[in-house]
Amino acid sequence: MLGSISRQRVYQLTSRRDFPAPVAQLSMGNVWLAEDVESWIAAHRPPVVDAVG
């Protein structure tokens, strides 16, 4: 959902205070609800502009 970003960038984003809290913490990592992440993306990421010229 966040595109092809590095693990480091994922950690930075998920560590932000305004990022949704995980719904579960498993041994392999945290789990978020897709709808929570989608809402966060819609509110915090600029729209992608198609460069057609």
VENKAVEN-V363211 format. One record per residue. N is the residue number from 0. RES is the residue in three letters. PSI is psi in radians with two decimals (999 if undefined). D_LAST is the distance of its C-alpha to the last C-alpha in whole Angstrom. Layout:
N,RES,PSI,D_LAST + N,RES,PSI,D_LAST
This chain:
0,MET,-0.54,27 + 1,LEU,0.06,26 + 2,GLY,-2.99,24 + 3,SER,1.49,25 + 4,ILE,2.80,27 + 5,SER,2.82,30 + 6,ARG,-0.65,33 + 7,GLN,-0.76,34 + 8,ARG,-0.67,31 + 9,VAL,-0.78,32 + 10,TYR,-0.76,35 + 11,GLN,-0.80,34 + 12,LEU,-0.81,32 + 13,THR,-0.23,35 + 14,SER,-0.16,38 + 15,ARG,2.57,36 + 16,ARG,-0.52,38 + 17,ASP,-0.02,36 + 18,PHE,2.49,35 + 19,PRO,2.58,37 + 20,ALA,2.51,41 + 21,PRO,2.62,41 + 22,VAL,-0.29,43 + 23,ALA,2.60,45 + 24,GLN,1.83,46 + 25,LEU,2.94,46 + 26,SER,-0.49,48 + 27,MET,-0.13,44 + 28,GLY,3.12,42 + 29,ASN,2.75,41 + 30,VAL,2.29,40 + 31,TRP,2.71,38 + 32,LEU,2.35,38 + 33,ALA,-0.72,34 + 34,GLU,-0.59,34 + 35,ASP,-0.77,35 + 36,VAL,-0.73,32 + 37,GLU,-0.71,29 + 38,SER,-0.72,31 + 39,TRP,-0.77,30 + 40,ILE,-0.80,27 + 41,ALA,-0.61,26 + 42,ALA,-0.42,28 + 43,HIS,-0.18,27 + 44,ARG,2.39,23 + 45,PRO,2.64,20 + 46,PRO,2.59,18 + 47,VAL,2.20,15 + 48,VAL,2.22,12 + 49,ASP,2.07,9 + 50,ALA,1.41,6 + 51,VAL,2.21,4 + 52,GLY,999,0
